[in-house]
Amino acid sequence: MPQAVIFDLEFTAWPGSMQRNWMAPGEFKEVVQIGAVKVDAATFAHVGDFECLAKPRLNPVISSYLEQLTGIKNDAVANRGVDFADAFA
C-alpha cells in the first residue's frame, strides 16, 4: 500500500517576522513543532500521526505572539520539547 506523509512545521515568530523574513535583530527562525500525518496514498485514509515539540536554541523563550498564534506554550516546550536534532530523527 503506497503511503504519503504530510507534515507541518511551526517556527519561532514575532509580529511581522514573516514579512521581514526573520531579518530583524534577534529573530532566528527555529522549528518549535513538527506535526505529520501518514495517509494511504490512494484513499487518504489515516494511517498514523506524529507530533513533537522542539526547544529553540537561539530564542529559547517562545514569544507571546507565537503562543497566541499556535497555542504552543513555553511550559509545554520546556516540559516536552527536545533538541531539534532529536525531533528530526
N, C-alpha and C positions, 0 to 999 in steps of 0.2 A: 504494500500500500504506500504510494508516494505521499509524503507529508511536507508541509510548509511551516516555517516558523515566522511569525510576525512579531517584531519587537519594537519597543518604545523606550527612549531614554529621557530622563529628566536631568537638567543641568542646573548648576548654581545660577541664580539670576537676581537682578535688581531692576527697579523701574527703569525702562529704556535700554537695558543692557542688550537686548536682541537687536534693536535698531542701531546701536553703536557697535555691534559685532563684538561685544565684550572687550572693547578697547579702552574704556575709562580706567584710570589708575585703580589698582586693587581688584579689578574684575578679571577673574580667571574662570574660564568655562570648564567646570569639572562635573563629571557624572555623579549624580546623587542617587538615582534609582534606575534599575534595569527591570523592565517588565516584558514578558513574552508569552505568547500563546502558540501552541502547536496544534495544527489542524490537519485533517485528512485533505489532501490537495484536490480530490475530486468532489467531495461533498461538503467541505468546510466544517465537518463535524469536529467538535472539540476533542483533542487527544490528551493534552496536558498543558500546564502553565508553569511559569516561573516568575518570581519577584524577589529582588534583592536590593537592599539599601547599601550605598557605598559612602564611606566617610571622605569628604573632600579634604585634601591635604593643605592647599594654599589658602582656602577660605573655609576653615572648619566649622564656623557658625553659619547656619542657614539664615538667610535674610527673612524678615517678616513678610516681605513681598512674595518670596518663594513659598513660604508656609501657607499664605492665604491662597496663592495660585494653585498649589498642588495638594495641599493637605498634609504634606510631609513635614513633620515636626522635628525640631532639634533633639528632643529627648528620644524619639524613635531612631534617629540616625546614631545618636550616642549609644543607645542600648542594643540595637540590632544591626547597625552598619558594620561593614567590613571594608578592608582596603580594596580599592578598585581592582587591583590585580587578582585578588581572590574572587571578587564578584564576577569579573570577566571570565575567569577559569571555570 
